[in-house]
Amino acid sequence: MITDGGMVIRPTLEQKIAILKNGAEMMRKLGIKKPKVAVLAAVEKVNPDMPETMDAETLAQMAREGELGNVEAEGPLAVDVTFSPDTAKIKGVDSNISGDPDILLVPDKDKMIFIV
């Protein structure tokens, strides 16, 4: 599942939280008890000049602390790492989601174009 598909053009952190929770609930309705969420960004490192990386780190931390319900979320993750465990290893990214995400949380409408 890719979310949010352009409905919210530049979501705030609060909107991303709601989007993530809604996506996870949909996946649970489809039978996935603990959805794996890849919180996407252009890079895997948190960079204060790239707000989406900071939001991704916050969402991943919230998921680890159980604040987002029964989900596993990692981020920031670039698309190549999200789909390829080999790429994750090469880049030194330790990921349980790489190669098997249930939800791709896209940072904004403009970046969605590059994913699709």
C-alpha positions, 0 to 999 in steps of 0.5 A: 500500500502506498500512502498518502497518494496525493490527497494531503499534498505536504502533510505535517507530522500530525497528519502523517501520524493519522495517515500511518494509523489509517493505513495500518488499520486498513492493512489489519482489515486485510489480515496483516496483524502488525503492518510494516511501515517504511517511512520514506525519504530521499536518504536513510540519515536524519538531516535537519535540512530535510524535514521528512527525515526528521519526521520519519525518525519521529514516526519510527520512534513513536512506533517503537514506543507503541504510540502508533498501535500495533505497527512496525515502522522504520525510517527514514528509508530510501526506496532502494533500501525499502525494496532490497535487503541487499542494498540495505546491507551494502548501505549499512542500514539495519532494517527488518522491513527492507524487502517486505514492507506492507505500507510505504508512507510517502513524505509528500505528493512530489516525492510520490512521483519518483516512487511510482 
